[in-house]
Amino acid sequence: MMIEVLGPGCARCDKAAEIIQKAGEEVGLVHGEDFYVSRVHDLNQIAARGVMVTPTVIIDGQLKLSGKMPSKDKAKEWLSVLKKAE
């Protein structure tokens, strides 16, 4: 599962990526094996995707959240789908 956190590198975007990574580990997934959190800082790439507010979370190409901080519970919900598929 590829999870992208789009943002200019601000503290909110860093926190969003951290929340998602910790949530994955709490549901028993291994970062780098079962899922990967990628940071997209390049403003041209962000704009090319039509993103106007950050942080934005995209999972396997699907927009999940934009302009808000993800809750750990919501991140666990997204990642538990992967855990169930194992």
Z-matrix of the N, CA and C atoms (Angstrom, degrees):
N
C 1 1.449
C 2 1.526 1 106.96
N 3 1.334 2 116.50 1 126.21
C 4 1.456 3 121.96 2 177.73
C 5 1.522 4 109.24 3 -102.15
N 6 1.312 5 116.31 4 121.15
C 7 1.455 6 122.35 5 179.16
C 8 1.516 7 107.54 6 -114.37
N 9 1.326 8 116.12 7 123.63
C 10 1.452 9 120.88 8 178.58
C 11 1.525 10 109.01 9 -111.39
N 12 1.318 11 115.24 10 132.83
C 13 1.457 12 121.66 11 173.80
C 14 1.530 13 105.91 12 -111.92
N 15 1.321 14 115.95 13 113.01
C 16 1.449 15 121.28 14 -178.10
C 17 1.516 16 110.23 15 -96.42
N 18 1.323 17 115.25 16 131.81
C 19 1.449 18 121.15 17 178.42
C 20 1.511 19 110.27 18 173.29
N 21 1.325 20 117.28 19 162.52
C 22 1.458 21 121.12 20 -174.04
C 23 1.525 22 115.41 21 -75.36
N 24 1.305 23 118.07 22 2.61
C 25 1.459 24 120.81 23 -179.22
C 26 1.517 25 112.54 24 100.64
N 27 1.306 26 115.64 25 19.25
C 28 1.465 27 120.54 26 -179.61
C 29 1.533 28 110.48 27 -76.94
N 30 1.311 29 115.24 28 169.48
C 31 1.467 30 120.99 29 -178.79
C 32 1.526 31 111.76 30 -61.37
N 33 1.335 32 117.57 31 -37.66
C 34 1.479 33 120.25 32 179.47
C 35 1.526 34 111.10 33 -63.44
N 36 1.314 35 116.60 34 -42.05
C 37 1.465 36 120.19 35 -179.81
C 38 1.526 37 111.03 36 -68.09
N 39 1.337 38 116.17 37 -40.11
C 40 1.462 39 119.94 38 176.26
C 41 1.522 40 110.50 39 -61.07
N 42 1.325 41 116.86 40 -42.21
C 43 1.468 42 122.07 41 179.61
C 44 1.529 43 110.84 42 -64.87
N 45 1.334 44 117.52 43 -40.21
C 46 1.464 45 121.19 44 178.83
C 47 1.531 46 110.32 45 -60.37
N 48 1.332 47 116.91 46 -45.60
C 49 1.462 48 120.77 47 178.76
C 50 1.530 49 110.71 48 -62.87
N 51 1.314 50 116.68 49 -40.19
C 52 1.461 51 121.88 50 179.18
C 53 1.533 52 111.27 51 -64.17
N 54 1.318 53 117.30 52 -43.49
C 55 1.469 54 121.81 53 178.83
C 56 1.526 55 110.19 54 -59.71
N 57 1.326 56 116.32 55 -45.15
C 58 1.469 57 120.52 56 -177.78
C 59 1.526 58 110.49 57 -66.20
N 60 1.314 59 117.48 58 -43.56
C 61 1.460 60 120.01 59 -179.91
C 62 1.529 61 111.07 60 -63.24
N 63 1.323 62 117.48 61 -44.99
C 64 1.467 63 120.36 62 178.76
C 65 1.520 64 111.57 63 -64.35
N 66 1.324 65 117.32 64 -38.50
C 67 1.464 66 120.89 65 178.62
C 68 1.524 67 110.63 66 -61.73
N 69 1.321 68 116.64 67 -42.61
C 70 1.462 69 120.42 68 177.84
C 71 1.513 70 111.94 69 -60.82
N 72 1.317 71 115.77 70 -43.73
C 73 1.459 72 119.62 71 179.52
C 74 1.523 73 111.02 72 -66.02
N 75 1.333 74 117.35 73 -34.77
C 76 1.464 75 120.56 74 179.42
C 77 1.526 76 113.17 75 -70.17
N 78 1.333 77 117.85 76 -25.18
C 79 1.475 78 119.09 77 176.24
C 80 1.529 79 111.46 78 -91.24
N 81 1.339 80 116.24 79 5.64
C 82 1.454 81 120.42 80 173.68
C 83 1.519 82 115.58 81 93.60
N 84 1.322 83 117.75 82 17.49
C 85 1.456 84 121.22 83 178.15
C 86 1.528 85 109.54 84 -96.57
N 87 1.321 86 115.25 85 157.80
C 88 1.458 87 121.14 86 -179.65
C 89 1.524 88 108.48 87 -109.28
N 90 1.339 89 115.28 88 119.74
C 91 1.462 90 120.15 89 177.69
C 92 1.521 91 109.00 90 -65.18
N 93 1.321 92 116.65 91 132.02
C 94 1.454 93 121.64 92 -177.94
C 95 1.517 94 113.19 93 95.87
N 96 1.328 95 116.32 94 -19.09
C 97 1.468 96 121.03 95 176.92
C 98 1.526 97 110.46 96 -114.00
N 99 1.335 98 116.36 97 -60.43
C 100 1.466 99 121.36 98 -177.54
C 101 1.528 100 111.84 99 -84.26
N 102 1.314 101 115.93 100 -33.28
C 103 1.463 102 120.49 101 179.85
C 104 1.517 103 108.53 102 -150.90
N 105 1.310 104 115.04 103 159.32
C 106 1.450 105 120.17 104 179.96
C 107 1.520 106 109.09 105 -139.39
N 108 1.325 107 117.04 106 129.60
C 109 1.469 108 122.15 107 177.20
C 110 1.521 109 107.06 108 -99.80
N 111 1.319 110 115.33 109 117.04
C 112 1.456 111 122.21 110 179.38
C 113 1.520 112 109.42 111 -108.87
N 114 1.306 113 116.68 112 138.39
C 115 1.465 114 121.87 113 177.77
C 116 1.521 115 108.71 114 -100.67
N 117 1.323 116 117.38 115 130.76
C 118 1.462 117 122.78 116 175.56
C 119 1.518 118 106.70 117 -113.43
N 120 1.335 119 116.12 118 108.63
C 121 1.457 120 122.04 119 -177.36
C 122 1.527 121 112.15 120 -101.43
N 123 1.326 122 117.03 121 -22.49
C 124 1.457 123 121.09 122 -173.56
C 125 1.530 124 110.52 123 -65.79
N 126 1.328 125 115.85 124 117.79
C 127 1.464 126 120.42 125 -175.73
C 128 1.519 127 112.64 126 -64.22
N 129 1.331 128 117.96 127 -29.98
C 130 1.468 129 120.25 128 177.12
C 131 1.529 130 111.04 129 -67.47
N 132 1.333 131 116.83 130 -41.17
C 133 1.466 132 120.54 131 177.72
C 134 1.524 133 110.82 132 -66.34
N 135 1.324 134 115.91 133 -39.77
C 136 1.465 135 120.24 134 179.83
C 137 1.523 136 109.88 135 -64.33
N 138 1.318 137 116.84 136 -46.91
C 139 1.467 138 121.43 137 -179.80
C 140 1.525 139 111.32 138 -64.90
N 141 1.328 140 117.52 139 -36.35
C 142 1.459 141 121.38 140 179.72
C 143 1.526 142 112.10 141 -62.77
N 144 1.316 143 116.39 142 -23.72
C 145 1.472 144 121.01 143 178.06
C 146 1.522 145 112.12 144 -89.69
N 147 1.325 146 116.08 145 0.64
C 148 1.456 147 119.94 146 178.27
C 149 1.517 148 114.22 147 80.44
N 150 1.324 149 116.61 148 14.35
C 151 1.463 150 121.17 149 -178.61
C 152 1.521 151 108.82 150 -81.71
N 153 1.323 152 115.62 151 127.75
C 154 1.455 153 120.66 152 -179.19
C 155 1.530 154 112.37 153 -111.85
N 156 1.327 155 117.58 154 -20.88
C 157 1.458 156 122.12 155 179.99
C 158 1.529 157 109.25 156 -131.43
N 159 1.312 158 114.83 157 150.30
C 160 1.462 159 119.78 158 -179.44
C 161 1.522 160 108.83 159 -130.87
N 162 1.297 161 118.49 160 160.42
C 163 1.452 162 126.34 161 0.34
C 164 1.530 163 111.62 162 -73.83
N 165 1.308 164 114.73 163 151.37
C 166 1.456 165 121.90 164 175.13
C 167 1.523 166 107.76 165 -122.67
N 168 1.324 167 116.34 166 135.74
C 169 1.463 168 121.76 167 -179.70
C 170 1.522 169 108.42 168 -115.06
N 171 1.339 170 115.13 169 125.77
C 172 1.460 171 122.34 170 177.63
C 173 1.521 172 107.28 171 -123.43
N 174 1.321 173 116.04 172 126.76
C 175 1.466 174 120.80 173 179.61
C 176 1.515 175 108.33 174 -117.72
N 177 1.332 176 114.64 175 121.30
C 178 1.460 177 121.96 176 -178.25
C 179 1.528 178 111.46 177 46.89
N 180 1.331 179 116.03 178 44.90
C 181 1.455 180 122.13 179 176.41
C 182 1.513 181 115.93 180 82.04
N 183 1.316 182 117.32 181 -0.39
C 184 1.465 183 122.03 182 -176.60
C 185 1.528 184 110.17 183 -109.40
N 186 1.335 185 115.92 184 124.90
C 187 1.458 186 121.31 185 178.96
C 188 1.528 187 109.58 186 -65.35
N 189 1.337 188 115.45 187 125.90
C 190 1.460 189 120.37 188 179.84
C 191 1.519 190 112.39 189 -110.15
N 192 1.336 191 117.37 190 -32.90
C 193 1.456 192 120.57 191 -174.37
C 194 1.524 193 109.01 192 -161.46
N 195 1.324 194 115.97 193 139.35
C 196 1.457 195 119.38 194 178.32
C 197 1.528 196 110.27 195 -143.66
N 198 1.314 197 115.28 196 131.99
C 199 1.451 198 120.67 197 176.14
C 200 1.515 199 115.56 198 80.58
N 201 1.333 200 116.77 199 5.17
C 202 1.463 201 120.95 200 179.79
C 203 1.517 202 109.62 201 -134.96
N 204 1.300 203 114.41 202 158.82
C 205 1.452 204 120.80 203 175.25
C 206 1.530 205 108.26 204 -83.29
N 207 1.334 206 118.39 205 129.05
C 208 1.464 207 118.66 206 177.89
C 209 1.526 208 110.52 207 -71.17
N 210 1.309 209 116.26 208 141.92
C 211 1.460 210 119.17 209 172.78
C 212 1.526 211 108.19 210 -81.03
N 213 1.310 212 117.27 211 156.66
C 214 1.452 213 120.50 212 178.29
C 215 1.528 214 110.17 213 -63.86
N 216 1.330 215 117.10 214 -36.55
C 217 1.467 216 120.43 215 178.82
C 218 1.521 217 111.19 216 -63.87
N 219 1.328 218 117.65 217 -41.19
C 220 1.462 219 121.14 218 179.55
C 221 1.527 220 110.00 219 -66.47
N 222 1.321 221 116.57 220 -42.26
C 223 1.466 222 120.56 221 177.89
C 224 1.530 223 110.72 222 -62.44
N 225 1.321 224 116.79 223 -40.43
C 226 1.465 225 120.13 224 177.08
C 227 1.524 226 110.76 225 -62.49
N 228 1.329 227 116.45 226 -38.96
C 229 1.463 228 120.71 227 177.85
C 230 1.526 229 110.32 228 -60.52
N 231 1.340 230 116.89 229 -46.72
C 232 1.469 231 120.45 230 178.53
C 233 1.506 232 111.18 231 -60.14
N 234 1.327 233 117.65 232 -43.71
C 235 1.460 234 122.34 233 -174.25
C 236 1.518 235 113.52 234 -80.10
N 237 1.320 236 117.17 235 -24.76
C 238 1.462 237 119.82 236 179.36
C 239 1.520 238 111.84 237 -65.12
N 240 1.316 239 117.16 238 -24.43
C 241 1.467 240 121.15 239 175.77
C 242 1.523 241 109.44 240 -60.49
N 243 1.308 242 116.14 241 -41.57
C 244 1.464 243 120.97 242 178.23
C 245 1.513 244 110.45 243 -67.79
N 246 1.314 245 117.43 244 -41.86
C 247 1.458 246 121.79 245 -179.25
C 248 1.535 247 110.50 246 -61.80
N 249 1.327 248 117.02 247 -40.53
C 250 1.464 249 120.96 248 -179.73
C 251 1.510 250 112.01 249 -66.96
N 252 1.342 251 117.07 250 -28.84
C 253 1.461 252 121.56 251 -177.87
C 254 1.535 253 112.78 252 -74.71
N 255 1.326 254 116.66 253 -15.38
C 256 1.481 255 119.67 254 -178.04
C 257 1.499 256 113.51 255 -69.52
